Amino acid sequence: MNLRNPRLPLLVAGAVAAVTLPFWAGDVYRVHLATLIAAYWILVSGLNLVVGFTGLLSVGHVGLLAIGAYAFAILAGTHEINPFVSLVIAGGVGGVCGFLLGLPSLRLPGFYFAMATLAFALIVTEVTLAQQELTGGGAGIAVPGFGGPFESPDGFYWLVAGIAVLFTVFTWNVSRRMWGRAMIALRDSDVAAASVGVPVYKVKLTTFTFSGVAAGVGGALFGALQSYITPETFVFELGMFFFICIVIGGRGVILGPFVGTIVLTALPEFVAPLANLGQFFYGALLLIVVLLVPEGIGHVFTWLRERRSPRTTDKQVVTPDLERLAAAIRAGREA
């Protein structure tokens, strides 16, 4: 890492603040809120690759979140499997469901693909309601927590935050490599990407499958945080919440959607005295960002960074060798 990077002090300060948060948060509820943000971000980090980088309109990831939560609850609770093993399996189940959903739906154009993901989320809700013996139906099901040092609110926060950091590092590395460039090429133009050798369908399916893994892991941790889940926990508005986090944060960046997740999750706390106007503030924030910063919050940070330390490029003036060119033309005529 470049020690002269202007972002390094901010990254160090953010890491210190995140690690020490339980010591200065002030109460248990704020730690709970920070844990919820970290669990949401695990899903959003994977969804960001789908929406922000690849350009696919997925509004039904709340269904994958529900699958991860119920898978963890059934494995760790009903069958008493080790919570960490159940967490891994829940991520795998989310990935498999994402793969199976993507196989047919990723061949559909943008709007129809969005409708397919929405229909999937509605189907998941109906299945959880119908399978009473497995999911508890409308009454719901209890979700066990993690034992040992992760049993307390502080310990569980550190666990979820640590997993969120792993997903952040992975998505950041993917976005900076050739795979990230392929996703951006797909977002800009499928035809142009295919013309330069990008395997369009493979990239879409792989990215969507990974987002399913992230949603499964995030759902398991979300369920453990809530301790009890019902089909009403995974409403359509929650799926739109994840999508709006990316729209507000900006496409093609990592920091912006993360800030969007923090702002939208913490916003109800800032407007608690006006709880009846919660949807109004969500809509107003989205409208302000779309009108004033259409590229998202993340691009504001990019603009500030470039203003602070603009990139310098060496300009090289190319002077044509006219004599050599004339000699080549004469040689061609003589031949």
C-alpha positions in Angstrom: 0.0 0.0 0.0 1.3 3.5 -0.9 1.9 5.3 2.4 1.5 8.7 0.6 -2.0 7.8 -0.5 -4.3 10.7 0.7 -7.0 8.2 1.6 -4.8 6.2 4.0 -5.5 8.4 7.0 -9.2 8.2 6.4 -9.1 4.5 6.1 -7.0 4.1 9.3 -9.4 6.4 11.2 -12.4 4.5 9.9 -10.9 1.2 10.8 -10.1 2.4 14.3 -13.6 3.8 14.8 -15.2 0.6 13.6 -13.0 -1.6 15.9 -13.5 0.5 18.9 -17.2 1.3 18.3 -18.6 -0.8 21.2 -16.5 1.2 23.6 -17.7 4.7 22.6 -21.2 3.8 21.2 -22.8 4.7 24.5 -25.6 2.0 24.6 -26.4 -1.4 23.3 -28.9 -0.2 20.8 -26.3 1.7 18.8 -24.1 -1.4 18.7 -27.2 -3.3 17.4 -27.7 -0.6 14.7 -24.0 -0.8 13.7 -24.3 -4.6 13.5 -27.4 -4.3 11.3 -25.6 -1.9 9.0 -22.7 -4.5 8.7 -25.2 -7.3 8.0 -27.0 -5.2 5.3 -23.7 -4.2 3.8 -22.7 -7.8 3.2 -25.7 -8.2 1.0 -25.3 -4.8 -0.6 -21.6 -5.4 -1.4 -22.6 -8.4 -3.6 -25.6 -6.7 -5.0 -23.4 -3.7 -5.9 -21.4 -5.9 -8.3 -24.7 -6.9 -10.0 -26.3 -3.5 -10.1 -23.5 -0.9 -9.9 -20.9 -2.7 -11.9 -22.7 -5.1 -14.3 -25.8 -2.9 -14.7 -28.4 -5.5 -14.0 -31.7 -4.3 -12.3 -32.2 -6.8 -9.4 -34.9 -5.7 -7.0 -35.6 -9.1 -5.5 -32.5 -9.8 -3.4 -34.7 -9.7 -0.3 -35.8 -13.2 -1.3 -32.2 -14.4 -1.2 -31.8 -12.7 2.2 -34.8 -14.6 3.5 -33.4 -17.9 2.2 -30.2 -17.3 4.0 -32.0 -16.4 7.2 -34.3 -19.4 7.1 -31.6 -21.8 6.1 -29.5 -20.7 9.1 -32.5 -20.8 11.5 -33.4 -24.4 10.4 -29.9 -25.7 10.4 -28.6 -24.1 13.6 -31.9 -24.0 15.4 -34.0 -27.0 14.4 -31.2 -29.4 13.7 -28.7 -27.9 16.1 -25.8 -27.7 13.7 -22.8 -25.6 14.6 -23.7 -22.0 13.9 -20.5 -21.3 11.9 -21.1 -24.4 9.7 -24.7 -23.3 9.3 -23.5 -19.9 8.2 -21.3 -21.4 5.5 -24.1 -23.6 4.3 -26.6 -20.7 4.3 -24.1 -18.8 2.1 -23.9 -21.9 -0.2 -27.7 -22.2 -0.4 -28.0 -18.5 -1.3 -25.4 -19.0 -4.0 -27.2 -22.1 -5.4 -30.5 -20.2 -5.4 -28.9 -17.3 -7.1 -27.4 -19.6 -9.7 -30.7 -21.3 -10.4 -32.5 -18.0 -10.6 -29.9 -16.5 -12.9 -29.8 -19.4 -15.3 -33.1 -18.5 -17.1 -33.7 -14.9 -16.0 -30.3 -13.5 -17.0 -31.2 -14.1 -20.6 -34.1 -11.6 -20.3 -33.6 -7.8 -21.0 -33.3 -5.3 -18.2 -36.9 -4.6 -17.2 -38.0 -8.2 -17.5 -35.1 -9.4 -15.5 -36.1 -7.0 -12.7 -39.6 -8.4 -12.8 -38.2 -11.9 -12.6 -36.3 -11.1 -9.5 -39.3 -9.4 -8.0 -41.4 -12.5 -8.7 -38.8 -14.7 -7.1 -39.0 -12.7 -3.9 -42.7 -13.0 -3.8 -42.5 -16.8 -4.4 -40.0 -17.1 -1.5 -42.6 -15.3 0.8 -45.4 -17.6 -0.3 -43.2 -20.7 0.2 -42.2 -19.7 3.7 -45.9 -19.1 4.5 -46.9 -22.5 3.1 -44.2 -24.7 4.7 -45.3 -24.4 8.3 -43.5 -27.5 9.5 -40.2 -26.2 8.2 -40.4 -22.4 8.5 -43.1 -21.9 11.1 -45.4 -20.4 8.5 -46.9 -17.0 9.5 -45.9 -17.5 13.1 -42.2 -17.5 12.2 -39.2 -19.3 13.6 -36.6 -18.5 16.3 -33.1 -18.0 15.1 -30.2 -19.0 17.5 -27.2 -16.8 18.0 -23.5 -17.6 18.1 -21.9 -18.9 21.2 -18.6 -18.2 23.0 -17.2 -14.7 22.6 -19.8 -13.8 20.0 -22.7 -14.3 22.3 -22.7 -10.7 23.6 -23.8 -7.8 21.5 -20.2 -6.5 21.3 -18.8 -9.8 20.3 -21.5 -10.4 17.7 -20.8 -6.9 16.2 -17.1 -7.7 15.8 -18.0 -11.0 14.1 -20.4 -9.4 11.6 -18.1 -6.4 11.0 -15.2 -8.8 10.4 -17.2 -10.8 7.8 -18.3 -7.5 6.2 -14.7 -6.4 5.9 -13.8 -9.7 4.1 -16.6 -9.2 1.6 -15.6 -5.6 1.1 -12.0 -6.5 0.4 -13.0 -9.2 -2.0 -15.4 -7.0 -4.0 -12.9 -4.2 -4.0 -10.2 -6.5 -5.5 -12.6 -7.9 -8.0 -13.7 -4.4 -9.2 -10.1 -3.4 -9.7 -9.0 -6.4 -11.8 -9.9 -7.6 -15.3 -13.2 -9.1 -14.0 -14.3 -5.7 -12.8 -13.5 -4.2 -16.2 -15.5 -6.9 -17.9 -18.5 -6.1 -15.7 -18.2 -2.4 -16.4 -18.0 -3.2 -20.1 -21.2 -5.2 -19.9 -22.9 -2.3 -18.0 -22.0 0.1 -20.8 -22.8 -2.1 -23.8 -23.4 -5.9 -24.1 -22.6 -5.8 -27.8 -19.3 -3.9 -27.4 -18.2 -6.2 -24.5 -19.0 -9.3 -26.6 -17.1 -7.9 -29.6 -13.9 -7.7 -27.6 -14.2 -11.3 -26.2 -16.0 -10.8 -22.9 -18.2 -13.9 -22.1 -21.3 -11.9 -21.4 -23.6 -14.6 -20.0 -20.8 -16.2 -17.9 -19.8 -12.9 -16.3 -23.5 -12.1 -15.5 -24.2 -15.6 -14.0 -21.0 -15.7 -12.0 -21.6 -12.2 -10.6 -25.2 -13.0 -9.7 -24.2 -16.3 -8.1 -21.7 -14.5 -5.9 -24.3 -11.9 -4.9 -26.5 -14.9 -3.8 -23.7 -16.1 -1.6 -23.4 -12.6 0.0 -27.1 -12.4 0.4 -27.2 -15.9 2.1 -24.4 -15.0 4.6 -26.0 -11.6 5.2 -29.4 -13.2 5.7 -28.0 -15.7 8.3 -26.3 -12.9 10.3 -29.4 -10.7 9.9 -31.6 -13.5 11.3 -29.2 -14.2 14.2 -29.3 -10.5 15.0 -33.1 -10.4 14.9 -33.4 -13.7 16.9 -36.9 -14.3 15.5 -38.0 -14.0 11.9 -41.4 -14.2 10.1 -42.3 -13.8 6.4 -43.3 -10.2 7.2 -39.7 -9.5 8.1 -38.7 -9.7 4.4 -41.1 -7.3 2.8 -40.7 -5.8 -0.7 -39.7 -2.4 0.8 -36.5 -4.0 2.2 -35.5 -5.2 -1.3 -36.0 -1.7 -2.6 -34.0 -0.4 0.3 -31.0 -2.4 -0.9 -31.4 -1.2 -4.4 -31.7 2.5 -3.3 -28.5 2.2 -1.3 -26.7 1.5 -4.5 -28.5 4.2 -6.5 -27.7 6.8 -3.9 -24.2 5.6 -3.5 -23.4 5.6 -7.2 -22.5 3.0 -9.8 -19.1 1.6 -10.3 -17.7 2.5 -6.8 -17.5 0.7 -3.5 -17.4 3.5 -0.9 -20.6 5.2 -2.2 -23.0 2.3 -1.6 -21.4 1.7 1.8 -22.1 5.3 2.8 -25.6 4.9 1.3 -26.2 1.8 3.5 -25.1 3.7 6.6 -27.2 6.8 5.9 -30.4 4.9 4.9 -30.1 2.5 7.9 -29.4 5.3 10.4 -31.9 7.8 8.9 -34.9 6.5 11.0 -32.9 7.2 14.1 -32.3 10.9 13.1 -36.0 11.4 12.3 -37.4 9.3 15.2 -39.6 12.2 16.4 -41.1 12.3 12.9 -41.5 8.5 12.5 -44.7 8.9 10.5 -42.7 10.8 7.8 -40.0 8.1 7.5 -41.0 7.3 3.9 -41.1 11.0 3.1 -37.5 11.4 4.2 -36.4 8.4 2.2 -38.0 9.8 -0.9 -36.7 13.3 -0.3 -33.2 12.0 0.1 -33.4 9.9 -3.1 -34.8 12.9 -5.0 -32.1 15.2 -3.8 -29.3 12.8 -4.8 -30.8 12.1 -8.2 -31.2 15.8 -9.0 -28.0 17.2 -7.5 -25.6 14.3 -7.7 -27.0 11.9 -10.4 -23.8 9.9 -10.4 -24.2 9.1 -6.6 -22.5 10.0 -3.4 -19.4 7.9 -4.3 -18.5 10.2 -7.2 -18.5 13.2 -4.8 -15.7 11.6 -2.9 -13.9 10.9 -6.2 -14.3 14.5 -7.3 -13.0 15.8 -3.9 -10.0 13.5 -4.1 -9.2 14.7 -7.6 -9.6 18.3 -6.6 -7.2 17.8 -3.7 -4.6 15.8 -5.6 -5.2 16.1 -9.3 -3.7 13.6 -11.6 -0.7 14.8 -13.5 0.0 13.4 -17.0 3.1 14.0 -19.0 2.3 15.4 -22.4 4.5 14.2 -25.1 4.5 16.1 -28.4 5.0 13.8 -31.4 6.8 15.5 -34.3 6.4 13.8 -37.7 9.5 13.0 -39.6 8.4 14.5 -43.0 11.7 13.6 -44.8 11.3 9.9 -43.8 7.7 9.9 -44.8 8.5 11.5 -48.3 11.3 8.9 -48.8 8.9 6.1 -48.0 6.3 7.5 -50.5 8.9 7.8 -53.2 10.2 4.2 -52.6 6.6 3.0 -52.9 6.1 4.7 -56.2 9.3 3.3 -57.6 8.3 -0.2 -56.6 
